[in-house]
């Protein structure tokens, strides 16, 4: 799974972590968040380091467009890297019927949602 997909799933699960998805699903969400955090953390550190370097180099001045494009290209390359992360499935049939989830939840988490 590429890093971009990992981040999308992580954000979606995090945004819905307080919802009752059923006991087993809630446990699997917690395990997935922990596993994904391990993959995402180095990217966040890299991005923050690069942003700090830009700030030190340019201060309050506008960053030149070519530098911005180089920064974005480097981050895009990292976001496309594949990671071997094993995630637990979320079973739709275990989600209580009164739990409100958006279609976006299922789109972002389609790789781990099962019937």
C-alpha positions as CSV (number, residue, x, y, z in Angstrom):
1,X,0.0,0.0,0.0
2,X,1.5,3.4,-0.9
3,X,2.0,6.0,1.8
4,X,-0.7,8.3,0.4
5,X,-3.3,5.5,0.9
6,X,-2.0,4.8,4.4
7,X,-2.5,8.5,5.3
8,X,-6.0,8.6,3.9
9,X,-7.0,5.5,5.8
10,X,-5.3,6.8,9.0
11,X,-7.1,10.1,8.8
12,X,-10.5,8.5,8.1
13,X,-10.1,6.0,10.9
14,X,-8.9,8.7,13.3
15,X,-11.9,10.9,12.4
16,X,-14.3,8.1,13.1
17,X,-12.5,6.5,16.1
18,X,-15.1,7.7,18.6
19,X,-18.0,6.1,16.7
20,X,-19.3,2.7,17.8
21,X,-18.3,0.4,15.0
22,X,-18.9,-2.7,17.1
23,X,-16.5,-4.2,19.6
24,X,-14.4,-6.2,17.1
25,X,-14.2,-3.3,14.6
26,X,-13.3,-0.8,17.3
27,X,-10.4,-3.1,18.4
28,X,-9.3,-3.5,14.8
29,X,-9.5,0.3,14.2
30,X,-7.2,0.8,17.2
31,X,-4.7,-1.8,15.9
32,X,-4.8,-0.2,12.4
33,X,-4.2,3.3,13.8
34,X,-1.1,2.0,15.6
35,X,0.2,0.2,12.6
36,X,-0.4,3.1,10.3
37,X,1.2,5.6,12.7
38,X,4.4,3.7,12.5
39,X,4.4,4.1,8.7
40,X,3.3,7.8,8.7
41,X,5.5,9.1,11.5
42,X,8.8,9.2,9.4
43,X,7.0,11.0,6.6
44,X,5.7,13.7,9.0
45,X,9.2,14.1,10.4
46,X,10.7,14.4,6.9
47,X,8.1,17.0,5.9
48,X,8.5,19.0,9.0
49,X,12.3,19.0,8.6
50,X,12.0,20.2,5.0
51,X,9.5,22.9,6.0
52,X,11.9,24.1,8.7
53,X,14.8,24.2,6.1
54,X,12.6,26.3,3.8
55,X,11.8,28.6,6.7
56,X,15.5,29.0,7.6
57,X,16.5,29.6,4.0
58,X,13.8,32.0,3.1
59,X,12.5,33.4,6.4
60,X,9.5,35.6,5.9
61,X,10.2,36.0,2.1
62,X,8.1,34.3,-0.5
63,X,9.6,30.9,-1.5
64,X,10.5,30.9,-5.2
65,X,8.2,28.8,-7.3
66,X,11.0,26.4,-8.5
67,X,11.8,25.6,-4.8
68,X,8.2,25.0,-4.1
69,X,7.9,22.7,-7.1
70,X,11.0,20.8,-6.0
71,X,9.7,20.4,-2.5
72,X,6.3,19.2,-3.7
73,X,7.9,16.7,-6.2
74,X,10.1,15.3,-3.4
75,X,7.1,14.8,-1.1
76,X,5.0,13.3,-3.9
77,X,7.7,10.8,-4.6
78,X,7.8,9.8,-0.9
79,X,3.9,9.5,-0.9
80,X,4.1,7.0,-3.7
81,X,6.5,4.7,-1.9
82,X,5.0,1.3,-1.1
83,X,4.8,0.1,2.5
84,X,4.3,-3.4,3.7
85,X,1.6,-2.8,6.4
86,X,-0.9,-5.4,7.5
87,X,-4.2,-4.0,8.5
88,X,-7.2,-5.6,10.2
89,X,-10.5,-5.7,8.3
90,X,-13.6,-3.9,9.4
91,X,-16.8,-5.9,8.9
92,X,-19.8,-4.0,7.7
93,X,-22.1,-6.6,9.3
94,X,-20.6,-5.9,12.7
95,X,-21.3,-2.1,12.5
96,X,-24.5,-1.2,14.5
97,X,-27.2,0.0,12.1
98,X,-27.6,3.3,13.9
99,X,-23.9,4.2,13.4
100,X,-23.7,7.1,11.0
101,X,-20.8,6.8,8.5
102,X,-20.4,8.8,5.4
103,X,-19.7,7.4,1.9
104,X,-16.3,8.9,2.2
105,X,-15.5,6.6,5.1
106,X,-16.1,3.6,2.9
107,X,-14.2,5.1,-0.1
108,X,-11.1,5.8,2.0
109,X,-11.2,2.5,3.8
110,X,-12.3,0.3,0.9
111,X,-9.2,-1.8,1.2
112,X,-10.0,-2.9,4.7
113,X,-13.9,-3.0,4.7
114,X,-15.5,-6.4,4.2
115,X,-19.1,-7.6,4.2
